[in-house]
Amino acid sequence: MSHPADSPRNARASDLQAEGANKWGSAPEDPVIEEIKRQRDLLVHEAWGRLPLTLLAVMMTTIYLPVWVAATCAALNVAAECGAMRYMRGLVPHRHPRRYNFVVFCSVALEFFYVLPAVLVWQLDANYAKAFAMGMLCITLVQMIAVRTIHMRFGSATLLGAGLPAVVGNTVFWVQIDGYWGLLSSSLALLGGMAYTLLAMQSSNHMHQRAARDRAVALDSAKAKSRFLAQMSHELRTPLNAILGMGHAELRRSTDTLAQNRLSVLIASAEGLSTILDDILDMSAIEAGRLPIRPQAVSPSAEIAATLALFLPGVTAAGLTLHQDIDAALDPVWMVDPQRLQQCLSNLLSNALKNTLRGGIHVSARTEAEAGKGDADTLLVVTVSDTGQGIPFHFHRTLFEPFVQARTPRAGTESNGLGLSISRTMARQMGGDLTIAPNAPDQSGARFILSLGLGVAPMDSVDSVDGPKPLGTAPRLPELDTAGLTVLVVDDIATNRLVASTYLRMLGAVMIEAASGAEALEVLGQTRPDLVLLDMNMPAMNGLETLAKIRALPDGAGQLPVIAMTADAMSEHRAFYLSSGVDGYLAKPINPARIEAEIHAVLGAARSV
C-alpha cells in the first residue's frame, strides 16, 4: 500500500496529539460573550418582522412631517440597526473594546432616530399628532423589553437613545407655551414610564439569565451523562472482550458436548450484554441528537439479504422458517445508510425471533413513492411479520417508548425494550418511520412496517455495488489469505493482547506484542509487520499520539495499515478515529468474525491501491 508523503492522512496525523488532548469537549464560553451571541441571534431572528414594521412606523410620520425628514431618520435607524448586528458577530469585549463601544453607540443611535420623528410630531398642533407620537414611543418601549434585554448594556443604551429625545422634546414643547406645571407632570410621567421600562427590562434580563443557566446545567448534565456512559461502556467492554475471546477460543478447542453447550451459553450471554451496551449508547446518542446518518450508494436488496442471512441459522435452530419477498426494484443502487438499515431490520428480526414459538417470520421489501412528494422521492418499505403472540391494541401507542415490552419473550431469550424505540428514531431521521399494523381478526402475531427514505445514487456508483445475495449466503469477504500475516498488537492490558493473539492464531497470523506506544515504536524500528492493531486508550502515550509517531516514521513505515482496536464504541468515536488517520476500526468486545472481516477490508483496500 502506498501513499504520497503529503497525503491527507499524514497531514492529519501531524495534528493528532493536540487534537486528542481535548477530543470530546471544549472550553466553556465567557458568559458575556455567550450573552452577546444570544442577543445577536434573537435580533437577527426577529429582524425580518421588526425592521419592516419600524420603517413603516417612521414613514407614517410623513402624514405630519416632510418626507426627507422621515426618510433620513428611517435610513439612519436601519443603518445603526444593521451596524449593531454586524459588529456583534464574534464580539469579544475584552479583545474588541472599540467594536463593543461602537455597538453601544449604534444601540443608542437606532432608537434615537426612531423616536426623533415622534418627538417632532409631538411638537405639532395637528389632529391626533400627540396620540400618534405616544403610540410610537410606547411601541418601541415594548420592543426593548421583548428583544433587547439579553445583554443589558445594549438594552440600556437603547433606552437612553429613546429617552433622550423624548425628554428634550417634551421640555421644549412645554417651555414654549410657558406650561411649567404641564412640564412637571408630563416629565414625571415620562420618567416614570422609562423607569418602569428599565425595571421590566431588568426583570426580562434576569429571566434570560436563569434560562441560560438552566440550559447550561442541562447541557452539563447531558455531557456528564454521555461521559459516564462512555466510561461505563469502556470499563465493561474490556472484561467482556476477555470473556468472549477466551470463550470463542475454548469453544473451538473443546470436543466435549456438555462443555461446548456451557461455552455457547457463556458466549451468548456476553454477546447479549454487549448488545445492551450498544443499545444504551445508541439511545444516549439519540437523546443528545448525535446519531449520525451516512447515506451510501448500496443495493438495498443486498443489504436486506445479508441481514437475513445472519439471522437464518438462529431462525432454523429455533425450528422456525424465514421467508423473503424482495422487490426487484431494490436490486439497483440507492442512497441509504446501510449500517442503520441493517440495524433497524436486525432489531425487527430479533424482536420477531424472540417472540415466535412456532411458524415463522416473513420479510417483504418494496419501493413506494413518498406521498405528496412525487416519484422522485422514494421510500424503502420493509414489512416484518411473525406468527408469534400478538400485541394488544392498547399497547400500540406505548410500544415504541424506551424499555416498554408488550410481549413476553420466549424462554431462553431476553429483551431490554430499546430496539423498537431506537429503530423508530433512526427511521424518522432517515425520512421514514416504523409503525405496527393492526392484525385482521383471523391473524396472529405482529406485523411491523419500516420505511426509510431512498435517494438517487450517483451514476458513477451504479456499477460499483454487488447485487443481492440469495438467502442463506453470508456476505463474501475480499479474497485474502491471512495465513502468515505479521500483526503488531499494541495494548497496555495483557488480557486484550491475549484475546487478539488468540483470534490471530485462529486466522494463521503471526503476532508481535507491544504493551505501550513507545514499545510499539521500538518494534517498528526493527521489523515491518503487515498490520497494526492499536488500542486508543493507553497511559503515557495514547493511541492518537502513537498513531502520529507511526505516521512520521521514515522509509514507508509510516504508511502501515492501522486498525483502531478500542473500547470507545459510541458513534462519534468511530467517526473521530477514522477521520484521525486510522485505516479501520474495531470496537471491543471483538470476535473472530469481526476481526477477520476488518483485516480483510483494510488489507484488501490497501492492496487494491
C-alpha positions in Angstrom: 0.0 0.0 0.0 1.5 3.3 -1.0 0.5 6.9 -0.1 2.2 10.1 -1.1 4.3 11.7 1.7 2.0 14.7 1.7 -1.2 12.6 1.8 -4.2 13.9 3.8 -3.7 11.0 6.3 -0.1 12.2 7.1 -1.2 15.8 7.3 -4.0 14.9 9.6 -1.7 12.7 11.8 0.6 15.7 12.5 -2.2 17.4 14.5 -3.4 14.3 16.4 -1.6 14.9 19.6 -3.0 18.4 20.1 -6.5 17.3 19.0 -6.6 14.2 21.1 -6.0 16.1 24.3 -9.4 17.7 24.1 -11.3 15.4 21.6 -14.6 15.1 23.4 -15.1 18.6 24.9 -14.4 22.3 24.6 -13.7 25.1 27.0 -16.8 26.9 28.4 -17.6 30.3 26.8 -17.3 33.5 28.8 -20.9 34.4 30.0 -20.7 37.9 28.5 -19.6 36.5 25.1 -22.4 34.0 25.2 -24.9 36.7 26.2 -23.9 38.8 23.2 -24.2 35.8 20.9 -27.7 35.0 22.1 -28.6 38.7 21.8 -27.5 38.9 18.2 -29.2 35.6 17.4 -32.5 36.9 18.7 -32.2 40.3 16.9 -31.3 38.5 13.6 -34.2 36.1 14.0 -36.7 38.9 14.7 -35.3 41.3 12.1 -37.5 40.1 9.2 -40.5 41.4 11.0 -39.1 44.1 13.2 -37.3 46.2 10.5 -40.2 46.5 8.0 -42.6 47.5 10.8 -40.1 50.0 12.1 -39.7 51.5 8.6 -43.5 51.6 8.2 -43.9 53.4 11.5 -41.3 56.0 10.7 -42.5 56.6 7.2 -46.1 57.1 8.5 -44.8 60.3 10.2 -44.9 61.8 6.7 -48.5 62.5 7.5 -47.2 65.3 9.6 -43.5 65.7 8.6 -41.6 66.4 5.3 -40.7 63.2 3.5 -37.0 63.9 3.6 -37.1 64.1 7.4 -38.8 60.8 7.8 -36.7 59.1 5.1 -33.4 60.4 6.7 -34.4 59.1 10.2 -35.5 55.8 8.7 -32.2 55.3 6.8 -30.1 56.2 9.9 -32.2 53.8 12.1 -31.7 50.9 9.7 -28.0 51.7 9.3 -27.5 51.7 13.0 -29.5 48.5 13.4 -27.5 46.7 10.8 -24.2 48.0 12.1 -25.1 46.8 15.6 -26.0 43.3 14.4 -23.0 43.1 12.1 -20.4 44.0 14.7 -22.0 41.8 17.4 -20.9 38.8 15.3 -18.0 37.1 17.1 -17.7 40.1 19.5 -15.3 39.5 22.5 -15.5 42.7 24.6 -12.0 42.5 26.2 -10.4 41.8 22.8 -12.5 44.2 20.7 -13.3 47.2 23.0 -13.8 49.6 20.1 -16.2 47.2 18.4 -18.1 46.8 21.6 -18.3 50.6 22.2 -19.4 51.0 18.5 -22.3 48.5 19.1 -23.3 50.5 22.2 -23.3 53.7 20.1 -25.3 52.0 17.4 -27.8 50.9 20.0 -28.3 54.5 21.2 -28.5 55.8 17.6 -31.0 53.3 16.3 -33.6 54.3 19.0 -32.7 58.0 18.8 -33.6 58.1 15.1 -36.7 56.0 15.7 -38.1 58.3 18.4 -36.9 61.6 16.9 -39.7 61.7 14.2 -42.2 61.0 17.0 -40.8 63.9 19.1 -41.1 66.2 16.1 -44.7 65.2 15.6 -45.4 65.8 19.3 -44.4 69.5 18.7 -47.2 70.0 16.2 -50.7 71.1 16.9 -52.3 68.8 14.3 -55.2 66.4 14.9 -54.1 63.2 16.7 -50.4 64.2 16.4 -49.7 63.7 20.1 -51.6 60.4 20.2 -49.6 59.2 17.2 -46.3 60.2 18.8 -47.2 58.5 22.1 -48.1 55.3 20.2 -44.7 55.2 18.5 -42.9 55.7 21.8 -45.0 53.0 23.6 -44.3 50.6 20.7 -40.5 51.0 21.0 -40.6 50.6 24.8 -42.4 47.3 24.4 -39.9 46.3 21.7 -37.0 47.0 24.0 -38.4 44.8 26.8 -39.1 42.0 24.3 -35.9 41.7 22.3 -33.1 43.9 23.7 -32.6 42.6 27.3 -30.3 39.6 26.9 -27.2 41.8 27.2 -28.4 44.5 29.5 -25.8 47.2 28.5 -27.0 47.1 24.9 -30.6 47.3 26.2 -29.8 50.2 28.5 -28.2 52.0 25.5 -31.4 51.7 23.5 -33.5 53.1 26.4 -31.1 56.0 26.6 -31.4 56.5 22.9 -35.2 56.6 23.2 -35.4 58.7 26.4 -33.0 61.4 25.4 -35.0 63.0 22.5 -38.3 62.3 24.4 -37.2 64.3 27.5 -35.7 67.1 25.4 -38.7 67.3 23.1 -41.2 67.3 26.0 -39.2 70.1 27.7 -39.0 72.2 24.6 -42.8 71.9 24.0 -43.9 72.9 27.4 -41.3 75.7 27.8 -42.5 77.3 24.5 -46.0 77.7 25.9 -44.9 78.5 29.5 -46.6 75.4 30.7 -44.4 74.6 33.7 -47.0 72.6 35.6 -47.5 70.6 32.4 -43.8 70.2 32.0 -43.5 68.9 35.6 -46.4 66.5 35.4 -45.5 65.2 31.9 -41.8 64.9 32.8 -42.7 62.8 35.9 -45.0 60.6 33.8 -42.3 60.2 31.1 -39.5 59.5 33.6 -41.9 57.1 35.5 -42.6 55.2 32.2 -38.9 55.0 31.5 -38.1 53.8 35.0 -40.8 51.1 34.7 -39.4 50.1 31.3 -36.0 49.8 32.9 -37.3 47.6 35.7 -39.2 45.4 33.1 -36.0 45.1 31.1 -34.0 44.1 34.1 -36.7 41.5 35.0 -36.6 40.2 31.4 -32.8 40.1 31.6 -33.0 38.0 34.8 -35.3 35.6 33.2 -33.0 35.2 30.2 -30.1 34.6 32.6 -32.0 32.0 34.5 -33.0 30.3 31.3 -29.3 30.4 30.1 -28.2 28.9 33.4 -30.8 26.2 33.3 -29.8 25.4 29.7 -26.1 25.3 30.7 -26.9 23.0 33.6 -29.0 20.7 31.3 -26.1 20.6 28.8 -23.6 19.9 31.5 -25.8 17.1 32.8 -26.2 15.7 29.3 -22.4 15.8 28.8 -21.8 14.2 32.2 -24.3 11.5 31.3 -22.5 10.9 28.0 -19.1 10.8 29.7 -20.5 8.4 32.3 -22.0 6.1 29.6 -18.8 6.2 27.5 -16.7 5.4 30.6 -19.1 2.7 31.7 -19.1 1.2 28.3 -15.3 1.4 28.1 -14.8 -0.3 31.5 -17.3 -3.1 30.8 -16.1 -3.8 27.2 -12.6 -4.6 28.4 -13.5 -7.6 30.6 -16.2 -8.6 28.0 -13.5 -8.7 25.4 -11.6 -11.2 27.6 -14.7 -13.3 28.3 -15.7 -13.5 24.6 -12.1 -14.1 23.5 -11.4 -17.0 25.8 -14.9 -18.3 25.3 -14.5 -18.5 21.5 -11.1 -20.0 21.8 -12.2 -22.7 24.2 -15.3 -23.4 22.1 -13.1 -24.2 19.1 -10.8 -26.4 21.1 -13.4 -28.3 23.1 -14.7 -31.7 21.9 -16.9 -32.3 24.9 -20.6 -31.7 24.1 -21.5 -30.5 27.6 -18.6 -28.1 27.7 -19.5 -26.8 24.3 -23.1 -26.1 25.4 -21.8 -24.3 28.5 -19.4 -22.2 26.5 -22.1 -21.4 24.0 -24.3 -20.1 26.8 -21.3 -18.1 28.1 -20.7 -16.5 24.7 -24.4 -15.8 24.1 -24.7 -14.1 27.5 -21.6 -11.9 26.9 -22.8 -11.0 23.4 -26.2 -10.1 24.9 -24.6 -7.8 27.4 -22.6 -6.2 24.5 -25.8 -5.7 22.6 -27.4 -4.0 25.6 -24.4 -1.7 25.9 -24.7 -0.8 22.2 -28.4 -0.1 22.6 -27.8 2.2 25.6 -25.2 4.1 23.8 -27.4 4.5 20.7 -30.3 5.7 23.0 -27.9 8.2 24.6 -26.8 9.4 21.2 -30.4 9.8 20.0 -31.4 11.8 23.1 -28.4 14.1 22.5 -29.1 14.4 18.8 -25.8 12.9 17.9 -26.8 9.8 15.9 -25.1 10.2 12.6 -26.8 9.1 9.3 -24.3 8.4 6.5 -26.1 7.6 3.2 -24.0 5.5 0.7 -24.6 4.1 -2.7 -25.7 0.5 -1.9 -28.2 -2.1 -3.2 -31.0 -2.2 -0.6 -31.9 -5.8 -1.6 -28.3 -6.9 -1.0 -28.2 -5.3 2.5 -31.5 -6.9 3.4 -30.4 -10.3 2.1 -27.2 -10.0 4.1 -29.1 -9.2 7.2 -31.5 -12.1 6.7 -28.5 -14.5 6.1 -27.1 -13.6 9.5 -30.4 -14.5 11.2 -31.1 -17.6 9.2 -29.1 -20.0 11.5 -30.8 -18.8 14.6 -34.2 -19.0 13.0 -33.5 -22.5 11.8 -32.2 -23.6 15.2 -35.5 -22.3 16.8 -37.5 -24.6 14.5 -38.9 -21.6 12.5 -39.0 -20.7 8.9 -37.8 -17.4 7.3 -39.4 -16.3 4.1 -38.4 -13.3 2.0 -40.1 -11.3 -0.8 -37.8 -8.6 -2.1 -38.9 -6.4 -4.9 -36.6 -6.3 -7.9 -36.7 -2.5 -7.9 -34.4 -2.7 -4.9 -31.7 -4.5 -6.8 -30.1 -1.3 -8.2 -28.1 1.0 -6.0 -29.8 3.7 -4.0 -28.5 6.2 -1.4 -29.3 5.0 2.1 -27.3 4.4 5.3 -26.5 0.6 5.1 -25.5 0.3 8.7 -28.7 1.9 10.0 -30.8 -0.1 7.5 -29.3 -3.3 8.8 -29.5 -2.2 12.4 -33.3 -1.4 12.1 -34.0 -4.6 10.3 -31.9 -6.6 12.8 -33.9 -5.2 15.7 -37.2 -6.2 14.0 -35.9 -9.7 13.2 -34.6 -10.1 16.7 -37.9 -9.0 18.1 -39.8 -11.5 15.9 -37.4 -14.3 16.7 -37.7 -13.8 20.5 -41.5 -13.7 20.4 -42.3 -16.6 18.0 -42.6 -20.1 19.3 -43.8 -21.9 16.1 -44.4 -21.0 12.5 -42.1 -18.5 11.0 -41.1 -14.9 10.0 -41.9 -13.3 6.7 -40.0 -10.3 5.4 -41.1 -8.3 2.3 -39.5 -5.2 0.9 -40.6 -2.9 -1.9 -40.3 0.7 -3.1 -43.0 3.3 -2.7 -43.4 6.8 -3.9 -43.5 9.1 -0.9 -47.0 10.6 -0.6 -47.3 14.1 -1.8 -43.7 14.5 -3.0 -43.8 12.8 -6.4 -41.9 9.9 -7.9 -38.5 11.5 -7.3 -38.8 10.9 -3.6 -38.9 7.1 -2.9 -39.4 5.1 0.2 -38.0 1.7 1.0 -40.8 -0.2 2.8 -39.9 -3.3 4.7 -42.6 -5.4 6.4 -41.6 -7.9 9.1 -44.4 -10.3 10.1 -44.3 -13.2 12.6 -46.6 -15.9 13.8 -45.9 -15.3 17.5 -48.2 -13.9 20.2 -49.9 -10.8 19.1 -49.6 -7.3 20.6 -52.8 -6.0 22.2 -54.1 -2.8 20.6 -53.8 -0.8 23.8 -50.0 -1.3 23.7 -49.6 0.2 20.2 -49.3 3.8 21.5 -46.6 3.0 24.0 -44.8 0.2 22.1 -42.1 2.4 20.8 -41.2 4.1 24.0 -37.9 3.0 25.7 -38.0 0.0 27.9 -41.6 -1.0 27.0 -42.2 -4.7 26.4 -45.7 -5.6 25.1 -44.9 -9.3 24.6 -43.1 -11.9 26.8 -40.0 -13.2 25.1 -39.9 -17.0 24.7 -37.8 -19.0 27.1 -34.0 -18.6 26.8 -34.2 -15.1 25.3 -34.1 -11.6 26.8 -35.2 -8.1 25.7 -34.2 -4.7 27.0 -37.1 -2.9 25.3 -34.9 -0.5 23.5 -34.7 -2.0 20.0 -38.0 -0.7 18.7 -37.6 2.7 20.1 -34.1 3.1 18.6 -35.3 1.8 15.2 -38.2 4.2 15.0 -36.0 7.2 15.8 -33.5 6.1 13.2 -36.2 5.6 10.6 -37.6 9.0 11.2 -34.1 10.6 10.9 -33.8 8.8 7.6 -37.0 10.2 6.2 -39.3 7.3 7.1 -41.0 5.7 10.1 -41.6 2.5 12.0 -45.2 1.5 12.8 -47.1 -1.5 13.8 -50.0 -2.6 11.6 -53.2 -3.9 13.2 -54.0 -7.6 12.5 -57.2 -8.9 11.0 -59.4 -10.9 13.3 -58.2 -14.2 11.9 -54.5 -13.3 12.1 -51.9 -13.9 14.8 -48.5 -12.5 15.5 -47.3 -9.0 14.9 -46.6 -7.0 11.7 -44.1 -4.1 11.7 -43.7 -1.7 8.8 -40.3 0.0 8.4 -40.0 2.8 5.9 -36.7 4.6 5.0 -36.1 7.4 2.5 -34.1 6.4 -0.6 -32.0 8.9 -2.6 -31.0 8.6 -6.2 -27.4 7.2 -6.4 -24.8 9.0 -8.5 -24.3 7.5 -11.9 -20.7 6.6 -11.3 -21.7 4.3 -8.4 -24.3 2.3 -10.3 -21.9 -0.5 -11.4 -19.7 -0.5 -8.2 -22.0 -2.3 -5.8 -22.6 -6.0 -5.6 -26.1 -7.3 -6.3 -28.3 -9.2 -3.9 -27.2 -12.5 -2.4 -29.5 -15.5 -2.1 -30.9 -16.1 1.4 -28.6 -18.3 3.4 -25.4 -17.0 2.0 -23.3 -14.7 4.2 -21.6 -11.6 2.7 -18.4 -12.5 1.0 -15.2 -11.1 2.2 -12.4 -10.0 -0.1 -10.2 -12.8 -1.3 -7.2 -12.5 1.1 -5.1 -15.2 2.8 -4.4 -14.2 6.4 -2.1 -17.1 7.0 1.4 -15.9 7.5 0.4 -12.2 8.1 2.5 -10.5 10.7 0.4 -8.3 13.0 1.6 -5.9 15.7 -0.9 -5.7 18.6 -0.4 -2.6 20.8 -2.4 -2.7 24.0 -1.5 -1.9 27.6 -3.8 -4.6 29.0 -2.4 -8.1 28.8 -5.8 -9.8 28.5 -6.7 -7.8 25.5 -3.4 -8.7 23.8 -4.1 -12.4 24.7 -7.6 -12.2 23.1 -6.2 -10.6 20.0 -3.4 -13.1 19.7 -5.9 -16.0 20.2 -8.0 -14.7 17.3 -5.0 -14.0 15.1 -3.6 -17.5 15.6 -7.1 -18.9 14.5 -6.5 -17.0 11.3 -3.0 -18.3 10.9 -1.4 -14.9 11.5 1.8 -14.3 13.4 1.5 -11.8 16.3 4.0 -9.4 17.8 3.0 -7.8 21.2 3.7 -4.3 22.5 2.4 -3.1 25.8 2.7 0.6 25.1 3.1 3.1 22.3 6.8 3.6 23.0 7.4 -0.2 22.8 5.4 -0.3 19.5 7.7 2.3 18.0 10.8 0.3 19.1 9.3 -2.8 17.4 8.6 -0.9 14.2 12.2 0.3 14.2 13.3 -3.3 14.0 10.7 -5.1 11.9 8.0 -4.3 9.4 4.6 -6.0 10.2 1.8 -6.2 7.7 -0.7 -4.6 10.0 -1.0 -2.8 13.4 -3.9 -3.3 15.8 -3.7 -0.2 18.1 -5.5 0.4 21.3 -6.5 4.1 21.6 -6.6 4.4 25.4 -3.1 3.8 26.8 -1.2 5.6 29.6 1.8 7.7 28.8 1.4 7.7 25.0 -2.2 7.2 23.9 -3.4 5.8 20.6 -3.6 9.1 18.8 -0.1 10.1 19.9 1.2 6.7 18.9 -0.5 6.9 15.5 1.0 10.3 14.9 4.5 8.9 15.6 3.9 5.9 13.4 2.8 8.1 10.5 6.0 10.1 10.9 8.3 7.1 10.6 10.6 7.1 7.5 11.1 4.6 4.7 7.4 3.8 4.2 6.9 2.5 7.7 4.5 5.4 8.3 2.1 4.0 5.7 1.4 0.8 7.6 -2.3 -0.1 7.8 -3.5 0.7 11.3 -6.8 -0.6 12.8 -8.1 1.1 15.9 -9.0 -1.6 18.5 -10.8 0.3 21.2 -13.5 0.2 23.9 -14.6 3.6 22.7 -17.7 2.4 21.0 -20.0 5.4 20.5 -20.9 6.6 17.0 -18.8 9.7 17.3 -15.8 7.7 18.4 -15.8 5.7 15.2 -16.1 8.8 13.1 -13.4 10.6 15.0 -10.8 7.8 14.9 -11.4 7.1 11.2 -11.0 10.9 10.4 -7.9 10.9 12.5 -6.0 8.7 10.1 -6.6 5.0 11.1 -7.5 2.6 8.3 -10.0 0.6 10.2 -12.0 0.5 13.4 -12.8 -2.4 15.8 -15.0 -1.7 18.9 -14.4 -4.1 21.8 -15.5 -6.7 22.5 -14.2 -8.2 19.3 -14.9 -11.6 18.0 -13.2 -13.8 15.3 -15.6 -12.9 12.5 -15.4 -9.2 13.1 -11.6 -9.1 13.4 -11.2 -11.2 10.2 -13.7 -9.1 8.3 -11.9 -5.8 9.3 -8.5 -7.2 8.4 -9.8 -8.4 5.1 -11.4 -5.0 4.4 -8.3 -2.9 5.4 -5.7 -5.1 3.7 -7.9 -5.7 0.7 -8.3 -2.0 0.2 -4.6 -1.4 0.8 -3.6 -4.0 -1.8 -6.0 -2.5 -4.4 -4.3 0.9 -4.2 
